[in-house]
Amino acid sequence: MGYIKKYSYLRALFIGVPFGISCFIGGIMLFIEIPEDVSKLNMYKGEIISYGMKDIYDKEAREDFNVYYVDVQDKEFYTELGRNIDILKRDLPILFKRSKNIIVWCEEDSFYIEQLQIGENLLIEYTPPYWMAHFFLWLGVITLASALIYVIKHPEDLSGKKKK
């Protein structure tokens, strides 16, 4: 039994603590890096050339994704979020008949649609993904706290001696 406890202690010390610290720092960095409003995103204006559903093969994930794309002059923007696809499928053909002018907001070095406006109609509104930052922050806090509590309260597991 001492063998198992010794490695549980070492796992908590060398895996739990660094993982908790990494997630905690990652969560804080996400809070800093996520653009808080649409003014911090890149804006592209132009006329719609084509739009619709498209299959994209991701080499890293080794799977196909269905995305809704909007081709604006020389750039192709896309979204894979289900609710955005539903909105674009429903409203884009109707609004395309009225106006071909589009404004798309994206993060830097990305063509993923964060906010989209056709003419005067805002179809997709930007909401900062703070849920990711909260997830990593709280995962880090919980993992770090539980690993530190175990390491501090049970040092006898490393030596194999019984608790007095």
C-alpha positions in Angstrom: 0.0 0.0 0.0 2.9 2.4 0.7 4.1 2.0 -2.9 0.7 3.3 -4.3 0.5 6.2 -1.8 4.0 7.3 -2.5 3.2 7.6 -6.2 -0.1 9.3 -5.5 1.8 11.9 -3.5 4.4 12.4 -6.3 1.6 12.6 -8.9 -0.1 15.3 -6.9 3.2 17.1 -6.4 4.6 16.9 -10.0 1.4 16.7 -12.1 -1.4 18.2 -10.1 0.4 21.3 -8.9 1.9 22.3 -12.3 -1.3 21.5 -14.1 -3.3 23.6 -11.7 -0.8 26.5 -12.0 -0.9 26.2 -15.8 -4.7 26.3 -16.0 -4.9 29.1 -13.5 -2.4 31.2 -15.5 -4.1 30.2 -18.8 -7.5 31.4 -17.5 -6.0 34.8 -16.4 -4.3 35.2 -19.8 -7.6 34.4 -21.6 -9.3 37.1 -19.6 -6.6 39.6 -20.7 -6.5 38.4 -24.4 -10.2 38.1 -25.2 -11.4 41.3 -27.0 -14.1 42.8 -24.8 -16.0 44.5 -27.5 -16.4 44.6 -31.3 -14.2 47.7 -31.6 -11.1 45.5 -30.9 -11.8 43.2 -33.8 -10.8 43.6 -37.4 -13.5 44.8 -39.7 -13.9 43.9 -43.4 -16.4 45.6 -45.7 -17.4 44.5 -49.2 -20.0 42.9 -51.4 -21.1 39.3 -51.1 -20.0 37.1 -54.0 -21.3 33.8 -52.8 -22.5 32.0 -49.6 -23.7 28.6 -48.4 -22.7 25.4 -46.7 -19.4 23.8 -47.3 -17.4 20.8 -46.0 -13.9 21.6 -44.8 -11.4 18.9 -43.9 -9.2 19.7 -40.9 -5.8 17.9 -41.3 -5.0 18.2 -37.6 -8.3 16.9 -36.3 -8.6 14.5 -39.2 -12.3 15.1 -39.7 -14.7 17.0 -41.8 -16.6 20.1 -40.6 -19.7 21.6 -42.0 -19.3 25.3 -42.1 -21.4 28.2 -43.5 -19.2 30.4 -45.6 -19.6 33.9 -46.9 -17.3 34.9 -49.8 -16.6 38.7 -49.7 -14.5 39.8 -52.7 -11.1 38.2 -52.1 -11.7 36.7 -48.6 -13.9 33.8 -47.4 -15.3 34.0 -43.9 -16.9 31.1 -42.1 -18.8 30.0 -39.0 -19.3 26.5 -37.6 -21.5 27.4 -34.7 -25.0 25.8 -35.1 -27.0 28.8 -34.0 -25.1 31.1 -36.3 -25.6 28.7 -39.2 -29.3 28.6 -38.5 -29.5 32.4 -38.5 -27.5 32.7 -41.7 -29.5 30.0 -43.5 -32.7 31.6 -42.6 -31.9 35.4 -43.0 -29.0 35.7 -45.4 -30.9 34.8 -48.7 -33.7 37.3 -47.9 -31.3 40.1 -47.0 -29.0 39.3 -49.9 -31.9 40.3 -52.3 -32.1 43.7 -50.6 -28.4 44.5 -50.1 -25.1 42.9 -51.1 -23.0 45.1 -48.8 -21.7 43.2 -45.8 -19.5 44.0 -42.8 -17.7 41.2 -41.1 -15.7 41.4 -37.8 -13.0 38.8 -37.1 -10.1 38.4 -34.7 -6.7 39.1 -36.0 -5.3 36.4 -38.3 -8.6 34.6 -38.5 -11.5 34.4 -40.9 -14.0 33.1 -38.3 -17.1 35.3 -38.2 -17.4 37.0 -34.8 -20.0 39.6 -35.9 -21.8 40.0 -39.2 -24.0 42.8 -40.6 -25.8 43.0 -43.9 -26.9 46.5 -44.8 -28.4 47.8 -41.6 -29.3 44.4 -40.2 -27.0 42.9 -37.6 -27.4 39.1 -38.0 -24.6 37.8 -35.7 -23.7 39.9 -32.6 -20.3 39.5 -30.9 -20.3 38.1 -27.4 -16.9 37.6 -25.8 -16.2 33.9 -25.0 -15.4 34.5 -21.3 -16.8 31.0 -20.6 -13.4 29.6 -21.7 -11.5 31.9 -19.4 -13.8 31.0 -16.5 -13.4 27.2 -17.2 -9.6 27.3 -17.2 -9.4 29.7 -14.2 -11.7 27.5 -12.0 -10.2 24.2 -13.2 -6.8 25.6 -12.2 -8.0 26.8 -8.8 -9.7 23.5 -8.0 -6.8 21.3 -9.2 -4.2 23.4 -7.6 -6.0 23.7 -4.3 -6.8 19.9 -4.1 -3.2 19.0 -5.0 -1.7 21.4 -2.5 -4.1 20.3 0.3 -3.1 16.6 -0.4 0.7 17.5 -0.5 0.6 19.5 2.7 -1.8 17.3 4.7 -0.3 13.9 3.8 3.5 14.1 3.7 3.7 10.7 5.3 2.5 9.1 2.0 5.9 10.0 0.5 8.0 8.4 3.3 5.6 5.4 3.7 5.4 5.9 7.4 2.1 5.8 9.2 0.5 9.0 10.4 1.0 9.6 14.1 
